[in-house]
Amino acid sequence: MKQAAELFRHLSFASNNKVEFFSCINKLKKLFPPVLAKGVKSAYIKDDTLFFILENKTLEFEANYKLNSLTPILKEYCRMDPQCQSLMFSKIKAYSRAEPPKHEVKTTFLEKERSNGDFENNFTNETLREKLETIREQIKKNASKA
């Protein structure tokens, strides 16, 4: 069985531009400070600028501060590494995407409860019997509200 790193090397020989790009980005991330390297979600190049997408705003401020001094070093590294020579950029910027907070959906009953909870519980299995009883309690509670 081949290891993941070995499979990745085999894929990168196939001159796939995306694979080469992300392998170069991973090499550049290794040059970052550890806290900053862990916070990088993704990267892309647009208009001769290398953009890094980070996890949060704090990392964004830290990255923009540190990447100003690291830009010449990273550009020189890309010129020297034979696999990363196709990675051309003049500026580096970092930003974070604001993700909306996840809200829990609250359900409300739009109709009146038509049942009053009067039915037989014929289950012999104890877990099923208990579940049906909890359902009966919910029905009775909702019937009293209506």
C-alpha positions in Angstrom: 0.0 0.0 0.0 1.4 3.4 -1.0 1.6 6.2 1.5 -0.3 9.5 0.8 3.0 11.4 0.3 4.1 8.9 -2.3 0.8 9.1 -4.1 1.0 12.9 -4.1 4.4 12.8 -5.6 3.1 10.6 -8.4 0.3 13.0 -9.1 2.6 16.0 -9.2 4.7 14.4 -12.0 1.7 14.6 -14.3 2.2 18.4 -14.8 -1.1 19.2 -13.2 -1.1 23.0 -12.5 -3.4 22.9 -9.5 -1.4 20.1 -7.8 1.9 22.0 -8.4 0.3 25.3 -7.1 -0.9 23.7 -3.9 2.4 21.8 -3.3 4.2 25.2 -3.7 1.7 26.8 -1.3 2.4 24.0 1.2 6.1 24.7 0.9 5.5 28.4 1.5 3.3 27.6 4.5 6.3 25.7 6.1 8.3 29.0 6.0 5.6 30.8 8.0 5.5 31.0 11.8 3.7 27.9 13.2 0.7 29.8 14.5 0.2 31.5 11.1 0.8 28.3 9.1 -2.0 26.4 11.0 -4.5 29.2 10.4 -4.2 29.2 6.6 -7.3 27.7 5.0 -6.5 28.2 1.3 -4.6 30.4 -1.2 -5.0 31.7 -4.7 -3.3 34.2 -7.1 -5.3 37.0 -8.7 -3.9 40.0 -10.5 -0.3 39.3 -9.6 -1.2 39.1 -5.9 -1.0 36.0 -3.7 -4.0 35.8 -1.4 -4.1 33.7 1.7 -7.5 32.9 3.3 -7.2 32.7 7.1 -9.4 31.3 9.8 -10.1 34.5 11.8 -9.5 38.3 11.9 -6.8 38.0 14.5 -4.7 35.9 12.2 -5.5 38.2 9.4 -4.0 41.2 11.1 -0.9 39.2 12.2 -0.4 37.8 8.8 -0.6 41.1 7.0 1.9 42.5 9.5 4.4 39.6 9.1 3.9 39.0 5.4 5.1 42.5 4.5 8.5 41.5 5.8 8.4 38.0 4.4 7.4 38.9 0.8 10.9 39.2 -0.6 12.0 36.0 1.1 9.0 34.0 -0.3 9.6 35.5 -3.8 13.2 34.4 -3.7 12.3 31.0 -2.5 9.9 30.6 -5.4 12.6 31.6 -7.9 15.1 29.1 -6.4 12.8 26.1 -6.1 12.4 24.4 -9.5 8.9 23.2 -8.8 7.7 26.6 -7.7 9.1 28.7 -10.5 5.7 29.0 -12.2 4.3 30.7 -9.0 4.7 34.4 -9.9 3.4 37.2 -7.6 4.5 40.6 -6.6 2.4 41.2 -3.5 1.0 39.0 -0.7 -2.3 39.8 1.1 -4.2 37.9 3.7 -7.9 38.1 4.6 -10.5 36.1 6.5 -14.0 35.3 5.5 -16.7 36.2 8.0 -18.8 33.1 8.5 -22.3 33.8 9.8 -23.1 32.3 13.2 -25.0 29.1 13.0 -28.5 29.5 14.4 -30.6 26.7 15.7 -33.9 26.4 13.9 -36.8 26.6 16.2 -39.9 24.9 15.1 -43.3 26.1 16.0 -46.6 24.4 15.5 -48.8 26.1 12.9 -51.7 23.8 13.4 -53.6 22.7 16.5 -52.9 19.3 17.9 -55.8 17.1 16.9 -54.8 14.2 19.1 -55.3 14.2 22.8 -52.9 11.3 23.6 -55.5 8.6 24.3 -54.1 5.5 22.6 -52.9 2.1 23.6 -49.2 1.2 24.1 -49.0 -2.4 22.9 -45.2 -2.6 22.6 -43.5 -5.5 24.4 -40.0 -4.0 23.8 -39.2 -1.8 26.8 -37.2 0.9 24.8 -40.0 1.2 22.2 -42.6 1.4 25.0 -40.6 4.3 26.7 -40.3 6.2 23.4 -44.0 6.0 22.7 -44.7 7.2 26.2 -42.5 10.3 25.7 -44.4 10.9 22.4 -47.7 10.7 24.3 -46.4 13.2 26.9 -45.4 15.6 24.1 -48.8 15.2 22.5 -50.6 15.9 25.7 -48.5 18.9 26.4 -49.1 20.4 22.9 -52.8 19.6 23.2 -53.1 21.6 26.3 -51.5 24.6 24.6 -54.0 24.6 21.7 
